[in-house]
Amino acid sequence: MGLMFRGNVLRLVIFDVDGVITYLSEPDVACEGSVETIRFLKECGVGVAIYTAKSGEQLKKRFTQAGISLELFDVIVCLAPKYRLPADPLMEILRQMQVMRNQTVYVGDQAEDMDAAKRSCVPFIGVSDVLMTESEFRAAGAETVINDLVELRSLFSRL
């Protein structure tokens, strides 16, 4: 079983963490439907990755408290001052997963997330929240905006 997005086979979804997988207001609580959506993607044969400003230790603590297993994710890239990052972290994830840009989607909730996707030429899906509303995302050029990860599943068509 596979999924399609914008006419391409979907092989990888990269997620930001805060405001996407966990709530901004309650960072140690998984957003409604986030774990189920990640499991759905995995069941459909789609790789799942994280790209976050958190350190690995912060991410592990947060996900443990939220009841999210890091084992759900194929690749995790954390920004932290002590780590040397590749020039383009999103492209490094694509390299590790051996997928093309048009087979990938980056899901985030901030202008910085959308900018990272643009720099890497990776399709972007914005999650509207207190940091950025749907209208702000659209004004910044986002083609696709959702309210939560429950909506994400409806964007993909089955092969």
DRENTORKOL-3810 file (N, C-alpha, C; in nm, 4 decimals):
REM DRENTORKOL-3810
@n.u->0.0855; n.v->-0.1178; n.w->0.0000; ca.u->0.0000; ca.v->0.0000; ca.w->0.0000; c.u->0.0895; c.v->0.1234; c.w->0.0000
@n.u->0.0545; n.v->0.2247; n.w->-0.0750; ca.u->0.1310; ca.v->0.3472; ca.w->-0.0805; c.u->0.0403; c.v->0.4681; c.w->-0.0828
@n.u->0.1019; n.v->0.5856; n.w->-0.0773; ca.u->0.0272; ca.v->0.7106; ca.w->-0.0772; c.u->0.0818; c.v->0.8041; c.w->-0.1846
@n.u->-0.0034; n.v->0.8933; n.w->-0.2309; ca.u->0.0335; ca.v->0.9953; ca.w->-0.3287; c.u->0.0093; c.v->1.1335; c.w->-0.2672
@n.u->0.0914; n.v->1.2309; n.w->-0.3109; ca.u->0.0711; ca.v->1.3697; ca.w->-0.2734; c.u->0.1132; c.v->1.4560; c.w->-0.3918
@n.u->0.0224; n.v->1.5407; n.w->-0.4388; ca.u->0.0479; ca.v->1.6287; ca.w->-0.5535; c.u->0.1003; c.v->1.5513; c.w->-0.6747
@n.u->0.0438; n.v->1.4339; n.w->-0.6979; ca.u->0.0783; ca.v->1.3559; ca.w->-0.8157; c.u->0.2054; c.v->1.2742; c.w->-0.8062
@n.u->0.2699; n.v->1.2730; n.w->-0.6908; ca.u->0.3935; ca.v->1.1966; ca.w->-0.6715; c.u->0.3745; c.v->1.0915; c.w->-0.5627
@n.u->0.4475; n.v->0.9816; n.w->-0.5780; ca.u->0.4471; ca.v->0.8794; ca.w->-0.4731; c.u->0.5133; c.v->0.9406; c.w->-0.3497
@n.u->0.4480; n.v->0.9280; n.w->-0.2357; ca.u->0.5003; ca.v->0.9821; ca.w->-0.1103; c.u->0.5850; c.v->0.8748; c.w->-0.0420
@n.u->0.7124; n.v->0.9072; n.w->-0.0186; ca.u->0.8015; ca.v->0.8109; ca.w->0.0451; c.u->0.8523; c.v->0.8578; c.w->0.1801
@n.u->0.8366; n.v->0.9891; n.w->0.2118; ca.u->0.8904; ca.v->1.0416; ca.w->0.3367; c.u->0.8120; c.v->1.1639; c.w->0.3821
@n.u->0.7787; n.v->1.1675; n.w->0.5122; ca.u->0.7229; ca.v->1.2875; ca.w->0.5748; c.u->0.8172; c.v->1.3262; c.w->0.6880
@n.u->0.8629; n.v->1.4513; n.w->0.6842; ca.u->0.9509; ca.v->1.5060; ca.w->0.7871; c.u->0.8669; c.v->1.5991; c.w->0.8738
@n.u->0.8759; n.v->1.5826; n.w->1.0049; ca.u->0.7969; ca.v->1.6621; ca.w->1.0989; c.u->0.8835; c.v->1.7511; c.w->1.1854
@n.u->0.8363; n.v->1.8731; n.w->1.2109; ca.u->0.8830; ca.v->1.9543; ca.w->1.3218; c.u->0.8155; c.v->1.8948; c.w->1.4451
@n.u->0.8575; n.v->1.9328; n.w->1.5645; ca.u->0.8005; ca.v->1.8732; ca.w->1.6859; c.u->0.6992; c.v->1.9661; c.w->1.7533
@n.u->0.7463; n.v->2.0797; n.w->1.8069; ca.u->0.6583; ca.v->2.1690; ca.w->1.8838; c.u->0.5493; c.v->2.2269; c.w->1.7958
@n.u->0.4249; n.v->2.2096; n.w->1.8385; ca.u->0.3112; ca.v->2.2628; ca.w->1.7641; c.u->0.2656; c.v->2.1727; c.w->1.6508
@n.u->0.3385; n.v->2.0626; n.w->1.6284; ca.u->0.3028; ca.v->1.9685; ca.w->1.5226; c.u->0.2766; c.v->1.8307; c.w->1.5823
@n.u->0.3771; n.v->1.7755; n.w->1.6514; ca.u->0.3605; ca.v->1.6451; ca.w->1.7165; c.u->0.3195; c.v->1.6630; c.w->1.8624
@n.u->0.3757; n.v->1.7647; n.w->1.9283; ca.u->0.3352; ca.v->1.7971; ca.w->2.0660; c.u->0.2780; c.v->1.9387; c.w->2.0689
@n.u->0.1929; n.v->1.9645; n.w->2.1669; ca.u->0.1299; ca.v->2.0962; ca.w->2.1787; c.u->0.2307; c.v->2.2023; c.w->2.2224
@n.u->0.2174; n.v->2.3226; n.w->2.1677; ca.u->0.3009; ca.v->2.4340; ca.w->2.2121; c.u->0.2708; c.v->2.4690; c.w->2.3571
@n.u->0.1427; n.v->2.4708; n.w->2.3926; ca.u->0.1013; ca.v->2.5097; ca.w->2.5277; c.u->0.1293; c.v->2.3999; c.w->2.6303
@n.u->0.1352; n.v->2.2754; n.w->2.5850; ca.u->0.1656; ca.v->2.1617; ca.w->2.6727; c.u->0.2659; c.v->2.0731; c.w->2.5994
@n.u->0.3939; n.v->2.1128; n.w->2.6015; ca.u->0.4924; ca.v->2.0448; ca.w->2.5185; c.u->0.5177; c.v->1.8982; c.w->2.5524
@n.u->0.4712; n.v->1.8533; n.w->2.6671; ca.u->0.4897; ca.v->1.7132; ca.w->2.7041; c.u->0.3641; c.v->1.6306; c.w->2.6768
@n.u->0.2745; n.v->1.6848; n.w->2.5929; ca.u->0.1509; ca.v->1.6158; ca.w->2.5559; c.u->0.1463; c.v->1.6035; c.w->2.4038
@n.u->0.1206; n.v->1.4818; n.w->2.3568; ca.u->0.1092; ca.v->1.4594; ca.w->2.2125; c.u->-0.0168; c.v->1.5262; c.w->2.1597
@n.u->-0.0045; n.v->1.5929; n.w->2.0458; ca.u->-0.1210; ca.v->1.6541; ca.w->1.9806; c.u->-0.2195; c.v->1.5445; c.w->1.9410
@n.u->-0.3468; n.v->1.5797; n.w->1.9433; ca.u->-0.4509; ca.v->1.4850; ca.w->1.9046; c.u->-0.4227; c.v->1.4295; c.w->1.7652
@n.u->-0.4197; n.v->1.2981; n.w->1.7549; ca.u->-0.4035; ca.v->1.2315; ca.w->1.6261; c.u->-0.2619; c.v->1.2225; c.w->1.5740
@n.u->-0.1645; n.v->1.2821; n.w->1.6441; ca.u->-0.0285; ca.v->1.2830; ca.w->1.5892; c.u->0.0313; c.v->1.1424; c.w->1.5835
@n.u->0.0234; n.v->1.0686; n.w->1.6909; ca.u->0.0816; ca.v->0.9337; ca.w->1.6929; c.u->0.0079; c.v->0.8431; c.w->1.5947
@n.u->-0.1232; n.v->0.8543; n.w->1.5898; ca.u->-0.2027; ca.v->0.7718; ca.w->1.4973; c.u->-0.1671; c.v->0.8032; c.w->1.3516
@n.u->-0.1453; n.v->0.9298; n.w->1.3213; ca.u->-0.1090; ca.v->0.9695; ca.w->1.1851; c.u->0.0288; c.v->0.9158; c.w->1.1489
@n.u->0.1224; n.v->0.9232; n.w->1.2406; ca.u->0.2565; ca.v->0.8703; ca.w->1.2158; c.u->0.2495; c.v->0.7194; c.w->1.1933
@n.u->0.1725; n.v->0.6504; n.w->1.2752; ca.u->0.1568; ca.v->0.5049; ca.w->1.2554; c.u->0.0901; c.v->0.4738; c.w->1.1216
@n.u->-0.0092; n.v->0.5535; n.w->1.0829; ca.u->-0.0761; ca.v->0.5361; ca.w->0.9539; c.u->0.0252; c.v->0.5476; c.w->0.8402
@n.u->0.1097; n.v->0.6498; n.w->0.8456; ca.u->0.2108; ca.v->0.6685; ca.w->0.7420; c.u->0.3036; c.v->0.5478; c.w->0.7344
@n.u->0.3487; n.v->0.5013; n.w->0.8495; ca.u->0.4379; ca.v->0.3848; ca.w->0.8530; c.u->0.3693; c.v->0.2612; c.w->0.7943
@n.u->0.2430; n.v->0.2419; n.w->0.8287; ca.u->0.1682; ca.v->0.1267; ca.w->0.7759; c.u->0.1534; c.v->0.1342; c.w->0.6247
@n.u->0.1530; n.v->0.2548; n.w->0.5705; ca.u->0.1420; ca.v->0.2748; ca.w->0.4253; c.u->0.2786; c.v->0.2706; c.w->0.3568
@n.u->0.3826; n.v->0.2419; n.w->0.4312; ca.u->0.5155; ca.v->0.2312; ca.w->0.3730; c.u->0.5881; c.v->0.3632; c.w->0.3552
@n.u->0.5412; n.v->0.4666; n.w->0.4232; ca.u->0.6031; ca.v->0.5991; ca.w->0.4139; c.u->0.7012; c.v->0.6163; c.w->0.5299
@n.u->0.8233; n.v->0.6611; n.w->0.4986; ca.u->0.9209; ca.v->0.6893; ca.w->0.6025; c.u->0.8809; c.v->0.8133; c.w->0.6810
@n.u->0.9256; n.v->0.8190; n.w->0.8054; ca.u->0.8904; ca.v->0.9310; ca.w->0.8938; c.u->1.0177; c.v->0.9804; c.w->0.9624
@n.u->1.0382; n.v->1.1124; n.w->0.9595; ca.u->1.1581; ca.v->1.1717; ca.w->1.0185; c.u->1.1208; c.v->1.2944; c.w->1.1009
@n.u->1.2143; n.v->1.3347; n.w->1.1850; ca.u->1.2001; ca.v->1.4561; ca.w->1.2662; c.u->1.3164; c.v->1.5491; c.w->1.2347
@n.u->1.2832; n.v->1.6776; n.w->1.2220; ca.u->1.3824; ca.v->1.7837; ca.w->1.2121; c.u->1.3397; c.v->1.8894; c.w->1.3133
@n.u->1.4183; n.v->1.9070; n.w->1.4212; ca.u->1.3764; ca.v->1.9932; ca.w->1.5310; c.u->1.4921; c.v->2.0759; c.w->1.5859
@n.u->1.4584; n.v->2.1863; n.w->1.6503; ca.u->1.5573; ca.v->2.2696; ca.w->1.7170; c.u->1.5951; c.v->2.2131; c.w->1.8539
@n.u->1.5242; n.v->2.1124; n.w->1.8978; ca.u->1.5543; ca.v->2.0490; ca.w->2.0266; c.u->1.6857; c.v->1.9711; c.w->2.0194
@n.u->1.7488; n.v->1.9530; n.w->2.1342; ca.u->1.8617; ca.v->1.8614; ca.w->2.1419; c.u->1.8053; c.v->1.7193; c.w->2.1513
@n.u->1.8881; n.v->1.6217; n.w->2.1266; ca.u->1.8444; ca.v->1.4830; ca.w->2.1372; c.u->1.7934; c.v->1.4497; c.w->2.2766
@n.u->1.8604; n.v->1.5033; n.w->2.3778; ca.u->1.8189; ca.v->1.4781; ca.w->2.5163; c.u->1.6820; c.v->1.5408; c.w->2.5455
@n.u->1.6623; n.v->1.6642; n.w->2.4993; ca.u->1.5334; ca.v->1.7315; ca.w->2.5188; c.u->1.4218; c.v->1.6558; c.w->2.4480
@n.u->1.4491; n.v->1.6118; n.w->2.3258; ca.u->1.3485; ca.v->1.5389; ca.w->2.2496; c.u->1.3122; c.v->1.4085; c.w->2.3179
@n.u->1.4110; n.v->1.3355; n.w->2.3628; ca.u->1.3858; ca.v->1.2076; ca.w->2.4302; c.u->1.3012; c.v->1.2282; c.w->2.5562
@n.u->1.3357; n.v->1.3283; n.w->2.6364; ca.u->1.2595; ca.v->1.3572; ca.w->2.7587; c.u->1.1148; c.v->1.3951; c.w->2.7255
@n.u->1.0988; n.v->1.4853; n.w->2.6288; ca.u->0.9651; ca.v->1.5309; ca.w->2.5909; c.u->0.8797; c.v->1.4150; c.w->2.5391
@n.u->0.9356; n.v->1.3335; n.w->2.4501; ca.u->0.8596; ca.v->1.2232; ca.w->2.3925; c.u->0.8298; c.v->1.1158; c.w->2.4975
@n.u->0.9211; n.v->1.0919; n.w->2.5891; ca.u->0.8952; ca.v->0.9956; ca.w->2.6966; c.u->0.7765; c.v->1.0418; c.w->2.7799
@n.u->0.7743; n.v->1.1696; n.w->2.8162; ca.u->0.6636; ca.v->1.2239; ca.w->2.8948; c.u->0.5332; c.v->1.2231; c.w->2.8167
@n.u->0.5409; n.v->1.2397; n.w->2.6851; ca.u->0.4200; ca.v->1.2419; ca.w->2.6018; c.u->0.3764; c.v->1.1013; c.w->2.5596
@n.u->0.4569; n.v->1.0005; n.w->2.5914; ca.u->0.4226; ca.v->0.8640; ca.w->2.5547; c.u->0.4451; c.v->0.8332; c.w->2.4076
@n.u->0.5415; n.v->0.9018; n.w->2.3453; ca.u->0.5726; ca.v->0.8815; ca.w->2.2042; c.u->0.7064; c.v->0.8086; c.w->2.1948
@n.u->0.7096; n.v->0.7007; n.w->2.1215; ca.u->0.8327; ca.v->0.6242; ca.w->2.1050; c.u->0.9176; c.v->0.6840; c.w->1.9934
@n.u->1.0441; n.v->0.7071; n.w->2.0235; ca.u->1.1366; ca.v->0.7549; ca.w->1.9203; c.u->1.1569; c.v->0.6504; c.w->1.8115
@n.u->1.1246; n.v->0.5260; n.w->1.8423; ca.u->1.1404; ca.v->0.4170; ca.w->1.7459; c.u->1.0418; c.v->0.4282; c.w->1.6293
@n.u->0.9417; n.v->0.5146; n.w->1.6413; ca.u->0.8488; ca.v->0.5376; ca.w->1.5304; c.u->0.9179; c.v->0.6066; c.w->1.4128
@n.u->1.0313; n.v->0.6717; n.w->1.4386; ca.u->1.0950; ca.v->0.7574; ca.w->1.3397; c.u->1.2173; c.v->0.6911; c.w->1.2788
@n.u->1.2295; n.v->0.7060; n.w->1.1475; ca.u->1.3409; ca.v->0.6471; ca.w->1.0745; c.u->1.4686; c.v->0.7294; c.w->1.0875
@n.u->1.4540; n.v->0.8608; n.w->1.0901; ca.u->1.5682; ca.v->0.9520; ca.w->1.1019; c.u->1.5268; c.v->1.0664; c.w->1.1932
@n.u->1.6191; n.v->1.1089; n.w->1.2797; ca.u->1.5957; ca.v->1.2241; ca.w->1.3676; c.u->1.7153; c.v->1.3173; c.w->1.3556
@n.u->1.6895; n.v->1.4430; n.w->1.3191; ca.u->1.7943; ca.v->1.5449; ca.w->1.3133; c.u->1.7565; c.v->1.6533; c.w->1.4125
@n.u->1.8429; n.v->1.6723; n.w->1.5115; ca.u->1.8198; ca.v->1.7722; ca.w->1.6156; c.u->1.9206; c.v->1.8856; c.w->1.5999
@n.u->1.8711; n.v->2.0081; n.w->1.6085; ca.u->1.9595; ca.v->2.1245; ca.w->1.6098; c.u->2.0016; c.v->2.1476; c.w->1.7532
@n.u->2.1262; n.v->2.1579; n.w->1.7763; ca.u->2.1772; ca.v->2.1899; ca.w->1.9090; c.u->2.3177; c.v->2.2452; c.w->1.8899
@n.u->2.3555; n.v->2.3427; n.w->1.9702; ca.u->2.4851; ca.v->2.4074; ca.w->1.9505; c.u->2.6033; c.v->2.3105; c.w->1.9504
@n.u->2.5934; n.v->2.2016; n.w->2.0242; ca.u->2.7098; ca.v->2.1135; ca.w->2.0337; c.u->2.7238; c.v->2.0174; c.w->1.9158
@n.u->2.6235; n.v->2.0115; n.w->1.8287; ca.u->2.6306; ca.v->1.9206; ca.w->1.7152; c.u->2.6668; c.v->1.9965; c.w->1.5885
@n.u->2.7460; n.v->1.9358; n.w->1.5036; ca.u->2.7783; ca.v->1.9948; ca.w->1.3742; c.u->2.6750; c.v->1.9469; c.w->1.2737
@n.u->2.5991; n.v->2.0406; n.w->1.2216; ca.u->2.4924; ca.v->2.0061; ca.w->1.1279; c.u->2.5423; c.v->2.0094; c.w->0.9846
@n.u->2.4796; n.v->1.9277; n.w->0.9005; ca.u->2.5087; ca.v->1.9404; ca.w->0.7577; c.u->2.4594; c.v->2.0762; c.w->0.7089
@n.u->2.5103; n.v->2.1204; n.w->0.5949; ca.u->2.4718; ca.v->2.2513; ca.w->0.5408; c.u->2.3213; c.v->2.2614; c.w->0.5210
@n.u->2.2580; n.v->2.1518; n.w->0.4817; ca.u->2.1144; ca.v->2.1495; ca.w->0.4599; c.u->2.0565; c.v->2.0263; c.w->0.5292
@n.u->2.0087; n.v->2.0430; n.w->0.6536; ca.u->1.9601; ca.v->1.9276; ca.w->0.7300; c.u->1.8473; c.v->1.8500; c.w->0.6621
@n.u->1.7568; n.v->1.9188; n.w->0.5931; ca.u->1.6496; ca.v->1.8462; ca.w->0.5252; c.u->1.7055; c.v->1.7575; c.w->0.4143
@n.u->1.8022; n.v->1.8095; n.w->0.3405; ca.u->1.8622; ca.v->1.7292; ca.w->0.2339; c.u->1.9411; c.v->1.6125; c.w->0.2919
@n.u->1.9977; n.v->1.6296; n.w->0.4095; ca.u->2.0674; ca.v->1.5184; ca.w->0.4752; c.u->1.9684; c.v->1.4077; c.w->0.5101
@n.u->1.8494; n.v->1.4439; n.w->0.5545; ca.u->1.7466; ca.v->1.3433; ca.w->0.5836; c.u->1.7074; c.v->1.2708; c.w->0.4554
@n.u->1.6874; n.v->1.3442; n.w->0.3473; ca.u->1.6541; ca.v->1.2813; ca.w->0.2189; c.u->1.7650; c.v->1.1860; c.w->0.1750
@n.u->1.8903; n.v->1.2276; n.w->0.1940; ca.u->2.0036; ca.v->1.1424; ca.w->0.1583; c.u->2.0022; c.v->1.0137; c.w->0.2398
@n.u->1.9824; n.v->1.0273; n.w->0.3694; ca.u->1.9810; ca.v->0.9087; ca.w->0.4557; c.u->1.8667; c.v->0.8137; c.w->0.4199
@n.u->1.7538; n.v->0.8697; n.w->0.3821; ca.u->1.6367; ca.v->0.7874; ca.w->0.3487; c.u->1.6350; c.v->0.7464; c.w->0.2008
@n.u->1.7264; n.v->0.8006; n.w->0.1225; ca.u->1.7378; ca.v->0.7707; ca.w->-0.0203; c.u->1.6069; c.v->0.7990; c.w->-0.0952
@n.u->1.5571; n.v->0.9208; n.w->-0.0744; ca.u->1.4350; ca.v->0.9629; ca.w->-0.1433; c.u->1.4595; c.v->1.0947; c.w->-0.2152
@n.u->1.3742; n.v->1.1237; n.w->-0.3115; ca.u->1.3818; ca.v->1.2471; ca.w->-0.3889; c.u->1.2973; c.v->1.3560; c.w->-0.3218
@n.u->1.3266; n.v->1.4809; n.w->-0.3555; ca.u->1.2521; ca.v->1.5936; ca.w->-0.2994; c.u->1.1023; c.v->1.5824; c.w->-0.3260
@n.u->1.0662; n.v->1.5437; n.w->-0.4494; ca.u->0.9242; ca.v->1.5404; ca.w->-0.4846; c.u->0.8507; c.v->1.4208; c.w->-0.4240
@n.u->0.9222; n.v->1.3365; n.w->-0.3516; ca.u->0.8615; ca.v->1.2224; ca.w->-0.2809; c.u->0.8512; c.v->1.2500; c.w->-0.1317
@n.u->0.8765; n.v->1.3756; n.w->-0.0958; ca.u->0.8891; ca.v->1.4142; ca.w->0.0443; c.u->0.7973; c.v->1.5311; c.w->0.0756
@n.u->0.7541; n.v->1.5391; n.w->0.2014; ca.u->0.6793; ca.v->1.6543; ca.w->0.2526; c.u->0.7380; c.v->1.6909; c.w->0.3879
@n.u->0.7563; n.v->1.8211; n.w->0.4110; ca.u->0.7986; ca.v->1.8700; ca.w->0.5427; c.u->0.6783; c.v->1.9378; c.w->0.6071
@n.u->0.6469; n.v->1.8997; n.w->0.7314; ca.u->0.5319; ca.v->1.9517; ca.w->0.8041; c.u->0.5820; c.v->2.0341; c.w->0.9220
@n.u->0.5472; n.v->2.1637; n.w->0.9229; ca.u->0.5928; ca.v->2.2510; ca.w->1.0306; c.u->0.4905; c.v->2.3575; c.w->1.0631
@n.u->0.5203; n.v->2.4361; n.w->1.1668; ca.u->0.4234; ca.v->2.5359; ca.w->1.2131; c.u->0.4795; c.v->2.6780; c.w->1.2200
@n.u->0.5943; n.v->2.7015; n.w->1.1581; ca.u->0.6533; ca.v->2.8342; ca.w->1.1642; c.u->0.7070; c.v->2.8760; c.w->1.0281
@n.u->0.7286; n.v->3.0056; n.w->1.0141; ca.u->0.7868; ca.v->3.0588; ca.w->0.8910; c.u->0.9250; c.v->2.9988; c.w->0.8665
@n.u->1.0022; n.v->2.9754; n.w->0.9742; ca.u->1.1353; ca.v->2.9155; ca.w->0.9601; c.u->1.1272; c.v->2.7763; c.w->0.8996
@n.u->1.0225; n.v->2.7005; n.w->0.9363; ca.u->1.0029; ca.v->2.5665; ca.w->0.8791; c.u->0.9756; c.v->2.5770; c.w->0.7295
@n.u->0.8890; n.v->2.6693; n.w->0.6937; ca.u->0.8543; ca.v->2.6879; ca.w->0.5532; c.u->0.9770; c.v->2.7346; c.w->0.4735
@n.u->1.0570; n.v->2.8217; n.w->0.5332; ca.u->1.1788; ca.v->2.8686; ca.w->0.4669; c.u->1.2776; c.v->2.7543; c.w->0.4446
@n.u->1.2915; n.v->2.6676; n.w->0.5442; ca.u->1.3817; ca.v->2.5519; ca.w->0.5301; c.u->1.3353; c.v->2.4628; c.w->0.4156
@n.u->1.2045; n.v->2.4409; n.w->0.4063; ca.u->1.1500; ca.v->2.3588; ca.w->0.2976; c.u->1.1766; c.v->2.4246; c.w->0.1627
@n.u->1.1574; n.v->2.5553; n.w->0.1550; ca.u->1.1821; ca.v->2.6275; ca.w->0.0293; c.u->1.3281; c.v->2.6178; c.w->-0.0123
@n.u->1.4196; n.v->2.6381; n.w->0.0837; ca.u->1.5630; ca.v->2.6298; ca.w->0.0527; c.u->1.6007; c.v->2.4919; c.w->-0.0013
@n.u->1.5341; n.v->2.3892; n.w->0.0492; ca.u->1.5639; ca.v->2.2515; ca.w->0.0082; c.u->1.4785; c.v->2.2056; c.w->-0.1085
@n.u->1.3867; n.v->2.2915; n.w->-0.1538; ca.u->1.2930; ca.v->2.2564; ca.w->-0.2620; c.u->1.2103; c.v->2.1327; c.w->-0.2263
@n.u->1.1663; n.v->2.1263; n.w->-0.1011; ca.u->1.0829; ca.v->2.0176; ca.w->-0.0511; c.u->0.9417; c.v->2.0716; c.w->-0.0304
@n.u->0.8386; n.v->2.0032; n.w->-0.0780; ca.u->0.7012; ca.v->2.0494; ca.w->-0.0532; c.u->0.6756; c.v->2.0667; c.w->0.0970
@n.u->0.5977; n.v->2.1694; n.w->0.1300; ca.u->0.5726; ca.v->2.2051; ca.w->0.2706; c.u->0.4235; c.v->2.2034; c.w->0.3003
@n.u->0.3897; n.v->2.1561; n.w->0.4200; ca.u->0.2532; ca.v->2.1646; ca.w->0.4721; c.u->0.2606; c.v->2.2388; c.w->0.6047
@n.u->0.1889; n.v->2.3502; n.w->0.6140; ca.u->0.1865; ca.v->2.4279; ca.w->0.7368; c.u->0.0772; c.v->2.3812; c.w->0.8307
@n.u->0.1095; n.v->2.3805; n.w->0.9594; ca.u->0.0114; ca.v->2.3493; ca.w->1.0632; c.u->-0.0186; c.v->2.4810; c.w->1.1336
@n.u->-0.1398; n.v->2.5316; n.w->1.1160; ca.u->-0.1737; ca.v->2.6611; ca.w->1.1753; c.u->-0.1919; c.v->2.6464; c.w->1.3260
@n.u->-0.1389; n.v->2.7451; n.w->1.3991; ca.u->-0.1503; ca.v->2.7471; ca.w->1.5452; c.u->-0.1258; c.v->2.8903; c.w->1.5911
@n.u->-0.0880; n.v->2.9069; n.w->1.7165; ca.u->-0.0685; ca.v->3.0419; ca.w->1.7693; c.u->0.0530; c.v->3.1112; c.w->1.7075
@n.u->0.1499; n.v->3.0351; n.w->1.6550; ca.u->0.2678; ca.v->3.0960; ca.w->1.5947; c.u->0.2394; c.v->3.1519; c.w->1.4565
@n.u->0.1523; n.v->3.0824; n.w->1.3830; ca.u->0.1226; ca.v->3.1250; ca.w->1.2472; c.u->-0.0162; c.v->3.0758; c.w->1.2084
@n.u->-0.1006; n.v->3.1691; n.w->1.1704; ca.u->-0.2360; ca.v->3.1328; ca.w->1.1313; c.u->-0.2384; c.v->3.0858; c.w->0.9865
@n.u->-0.3501; n.v->3.0291; n.w->0.9451; ca.u->-0.3638; ca.v->2.9854; ca.w->0.8067; c.u->-0.3433; c.v->3.1021; c.w->0.7108
@n.u->-0.4044; n.v->3.2168; n.w->0.7415; ca.u->-0.3910; ca.v->3.3313; ca.w->0.6511; c.u->-0.2459; c.v->3.3805; c.w->0.6451
@n.u->-0.1734; n.v->3.3737; n.w->0.7555; ca.u->-0.0321; ca.v->3.4128; ca.w->0.7546; c.u->0.0511; c.v->3.3159; c.w->0.6707
@n.u->0.0228; n.v->3.1862; n.w->0.6851; ca.u->0.0916; ca.v->3.0879; ca.w->0.6018; c.u->0.0654; c.v->3.1142; c.w->0.4537
@n.u->-0.0615; n.v->3.1361; n.w->0.4204; ca.u->-0.0982; ca.v->3.1579; ca.w->0.2798; c.u->-0.0327; c.v->3.2852; c.w->0.2258
@n.u->-0.0309; n.v->3.3907; n.w->0.3077; ca.u->0.0323; ca.v->3.5162; ca.w->0.2656; c.u->0.1822; c.v->3.4967; c.w->0.2416
@n.u->0.2426; n.v->3.4029; n.w->0.3163; ca.u->0.3858; ca.v->3.3735; ca.w->0.3001; c.u->0.4127; c.v->3.2764; c.w->0.1858
@n.u->0.3060; n.v->3.2271; n.w->0.1229; ca.u->0.3235; ca.v->3.1414; ca.w->0.0062; c.u->0.2957; c.v->2.9942; c.w->0.0255
@n.u->0.2470; n.v->2.9541; n.w->0.1418; ca.u->0.2164; ca.v->2.8122; ca.w->0.1646; c.u->0.0967; c.v->2.7704; c.w->0.0808
@n.u->0.1103; n.v->2.6608; n.w->0.0088; ca.u->0.0004; ca.v->2.6084; ca.w->-0.0724; c.u->-0.0961; c.v->2.5256; c.w->0.0114
@n.u->-0.0424; n.v->2.4541; n.w->0.1099; ca.u->-0.1238; ca.v->2.3621; ca.w->0.1891; c.u->-0.1094; c.v->2.3946; c.w->0.3367
@n.u->-0.2226; n.v->2.4141; n.w->0.4042; ca.u->-0.2243; ca.v->2.4444; ca.w->0.5475; c.u->-0.3316; c.v->2.3586; c.w->0.6122
@n.u->-0.2977; n.v->2.2976; n.w->0.7261; ca.u->-0.3912; ca.v->2.2149; ca.w->0.8016; c.u->-0.3980; c.v->2.2665; c.w->0.9446
@n.u->-0.4985; n.v->2.2198; n.w->1.0184; ca.u->-0.5114; ca.v->2.2585; ca.w->1.1588; c.u->-0.4415; c.v->2.1621; c.w->1.2532
@n.u->-0.4298; n.v->2.0352; n.w->1.2128; ca.u->-0.3649; ca.v->1.9347; ca.w->1.2964; c.u->-0.3294; c.v->1.8135; c.w->1.2109
@n.u->-0.2611; n.v->1.7174; n.w->1.2711; ca.u->-0.2167; ca.v->1.6014; ca.w->1.1956; c.u->-0.3302; c.v->1.5061; c.w->1.1599
@n.u->-0.4451; n.v->1.5190; n.w->1.2254; ca.u->-0.5611; ca.v->1.4388; ca.w->1.1859; c.u->-0.5972; c.v->1.4726; c.w->1.0409
@n.u->-0.5900; n.v->1.6011; n.w->1.0063; ca.u->-0.6212; ca.v->1.6461; ca.w->0.8700; c.u->-0.5179; c.v->1.5997; c.w->0.7678
@n.u->-0.3972; n.v->1.5735; n.w->0.8131; ca.u->-0.2901; ca.v->1.5365; ca.w->0.7208; c.u->-0.3254; c.v->1.4117; c.w->0.6403
@n.u->-0.3841; n.v->1.3134; n.w->0.7048; ca.u->-0.4177; ca.v->1.1879; ca.w->0.6360; c.u->-0.5090; c.v->1.2111; c.w->0.5164
@n.u->-0.5981; n.v->1.3083; n.w->0.5257; ca.u->-0.6938; ca.v->1.3323; ca.w->0.4170; c.u->-0.6276; c.v->1.3963; c.w->0.2948
@n.u->-0.5069; n.v->1.4499; n.w->0.3097; ca.u->-0.4373; ca.v->1.5128; ca.w->0.1977; c.u->-0.3753; c.v->1.4115; c.w->0.1023
@n.u->-0.3521; n.v->1.2919; n.w->0.1518; ca.u->-0.2827; ca.v->1.1906; ca.w->0.0724; c.u->-0.3827; c.v->1.0929; c.w->0.0134
@n.u->-0.3630; n.v->1.0591; n.w->-0.1137; ca.u->-0.4501; ca.v->0.9590; ca.w->-0.1764; c.u->-0.3749; c.v->0.8273; c.w->-0.1827
@n.u->-0.4510; n.v->0.7193; n.w->-0.1739; ca.u->-0.3907; ca.v->0.5858; ca.w->-0.1778; c.u->-0.3603; c.v->0.5461; c.w->-0.3212
@n.u->-0.2531; n.v->0.4739; n.w->-0.3386; ca.u->-0.2171; ca.v->0.4217; ca.w->-0.4706; c.u->-0.3123; c.v->0.3120; c.w->-0.5127
END
